[in-house]
């Protein structure tokens, strides 16, 4: 059974950096897009960044120039390098995988807290 395990969250001061990782295992089919979402308290879950199997990247304007998404296809792992973190980046971050047959899988979420 497919499973996503996310790690790398934590508490950091504004201006600091964190690197999130999410490893997929048990995938029966190939992986198409890998994404990071986040959900702040009282807000809807929002897409942060996506990287396709071909390497195409899209990200929300609020993180451009600060966050970088990447993936290691050999390890079925997606990363999110977050630099110059701001208090408004505080949220639970979730990884999401879209398989080649259209199945969607979510990781368990990792908390990122940025103090001012």
N, C-alpha and C positions, 0 to 999 in steps of 0.2 A: 504494500500500500504506500502511496506517495506521501512523503512527509517533508515539511520545510522547517528548518531549525535556524532561527535568527539569533544573532548575538552582537555585542558591541555597544549597546546603549549604556547610559550612565549619566552622572551629574558633572557638568562642566560650566565654567564661567563664560560669560559673554566674550566673544572673540576667540574662544578655544576651538578645538577640533575633536571629532570622533569619527571612527570608521565602523560602519555596520557591515555585517556579513550575513548571508543567508544561504544555507546549503540544502539542496534538494536531493532526496534519496528515494529509492523505490519507484522511480518513474518508469512506467511501462512503455510510454511513447516519448518521442523527442520533445524538447522544450523550444517553444517559439519565443515569445516575449517574456522578459523578467522585469518586474517593476517594484518600486517602493511607494507605499502610501503612508499617510500619517493621519492621526486623529487627535486633535486637541480636545480638552474637556469642554463639553457643551457644543462642540462643532461636528460637522459631518466629516467623514473620512474623505481625504482628498489625495489625488495622485500627485506624487512628488516628481518622479522620473521613471522613464521606461527605456529599456534597451532591447532591441530585437535580435533575433539570431544572426542577422546580417550586420549588426553593429550600429544600426540607426538609433539615435538617442533623441528623446524629447523630454523636456523638463518644464516645470512651472516657472513662471517669470520670477517669482520671489526667491528662488534658490539659484538662478543662473549666475555663474561667476563665483559661486561659493560651494555648491555641491557637485560632485562628479559620480556618475553611475558607471560601473564597469562589470564585466562578467568573465568568468573562467569556464569555458564550455567543457573542458576536460574534467573539471571538478563539479559541474552543475551548480556553480556558486555565483551569486550576484553580490556586489559590494556597493556601498554608498559612502564615499568620502565626504565628510561635512566639515568645511572650514569656515572661519569667521562666524561662528554660531551666534544667534541672537535669541533673546528670551522668547520671541514669538515662534521660534522653531520647537519649543517645548511641546511634546506630543508623544503618543505611542506610535512607533513606526512598525509597519507591517510589510513583509515581502509578499509578492504575488507572482505566481508562475502560470503562464498560459501554455498548454501543451500543443503539440502539432495537430491534435484531433479536437481541439477546442475546450478541453477540460481546464478548469481553473482551480488552483490550489493556493491556500493562504498559510503564511507562517503564524506563529503564536503571538507576535508582537514584542517589541522591546522598547522600554521607556527611555526617552531622551529628555533630560531636564537641563535647561540653560538658565543660570542665575545671572542677575544683573549686577 
